[in-house]
Amino acid sequence: QVQLVQSGAEVKKPGASVKVSCKVSGYTLTELSMHWVRQAPGKGLEWMGGFDPEDGETIYAQKFQGRVTMTEDTSTDTAYMELSSLRSEDTAVYYCATVLGGAVDYWGQGTLVTVSS
Amino acid sequence: EIVLTQSPGTLSLSPGERATLSCRASQSVSSSYLAWYQQKPGQAPRLLIYGASSRATGIPDRFSGSGSGTDFTLTISRLEPEDFAVYYCQQYGSSPGLTFGGGTKVEIK
């Protein structure tokens, strides 16, 4: 059973960066394909990017390219998502999620990031 | 880029009724990579169906998925009180990695 525990809520000013962590237990990070999905208040789910095991690379949604960086620390089984140049539209709950066979089988509890001046 | 369009946006039904949710793709999707999720307020989504028609672990058999190509359906045979929620379809492919539909809210009539 995979468990994903994310870092706590953040409040950031426009133009700043945020880094959200996702601690894995039950499996090692190298056994998983980790992705990040966000959900703005009252809106739907939006994929940001994740690890493609076929290519062995992290792929990003075009919308976020240049602004998002996803990294992994395999020594602590922790994944990170850093989003820069924040704007009010980035206010959302950010989820880490594992993908197996094309579907998200496990989700973190979500991290609320609020961007406000 | 594949776009998933879900309909209707909102479905108003009573407990015990049948719910039929649609997910239409802008181009053909591999059935192996079409999934459905349920999301309740304040919670992360929960995987219901993967591979278009396979139920995830612990999902009751009143949930079923079907379809192929560009048209997919999630059916809830008899709505239970805990089934009133928002449902999303999702596809996985190379361009981009994941795509979600806009969601269908199933509300109590």
Contacts between the chains, C-beta under 8 A, distances in Angstrom:
chain1	res1	chain2	res2	distance
A	35	B	97	6.9
A	35	B	98	6.7
A	37	B	98	7.4
A	37	B	100	7.8
A	44	B	88	6.7
A	44	B	100	6.1
A	44	B	101	7.5
A	44	B	102	5.1
A	44	B	103	4.9
A	45	B	37	7.9
A	45	B	39	8.0
A	45	B	45	6.7
A	45	B	88	5.8
A	45	B	90	7.6
A	45	B	100	4.3
A	45	B	103	7.7
A	46	B	100	7.0
A	47	B	96	6.7
A	47	B	97	6.1
A	47	B	98	3.9
A	47	B	99	6.7
A	47	B	100	6.6
A	49	B	97	6.9
A	50	B	97	5.7
A	50	B	98	7.4
A	52	B	97	6.6
A	59	B	96	7.0
A	59	B	97	5.4
A	61	B	96	5.2
A	61	B	97	7.5
A	62	B	1	7.9
A	62	B	96	6.8
A	95	B	44	5.9
A	99	B	92	7.1
A	99	B	97	7.9
A	99	B	98	7.2
A	101	B	32	7.4
A	101	B	33	7.8
A	101	B	50	6.3
A	101	B	51	7.1
A	102	B	30	7.9
A	102	B	32	6.3
A	102	B	33	3.5
A	102	B	34	7.9
A	102	B	35	6.8
A	102	B	50	7.1
A	102	B	51	7.7
A	102	B	91	7.7
A	102	B	92	3.4
A	103	B	33	7.7
A	103	B	35	3.8
A	103	B	47	5.8
A	103	B	50	3.9
A	103	B	51	7.7
A	103	B	56	7.8
A	103	B	90	7.1
A	103	B	92	7.0
A	104	B	35	7.3
A	104	B	37	7.3
A	104	B	45	7.2
A	104	B	47	6.2
A	104	B	90	7.3
A	104	B	98	7.6
A	105	B	47	5.7
A	105	B	50	7.9
A	105	B	56	7.4
A	107	B	44	3.8
A	107	B	45	6.2
A	107	B	46	7.9
A	108	B	44	7.0
A	109	B	44	6.4
A	110	B	44	5.8
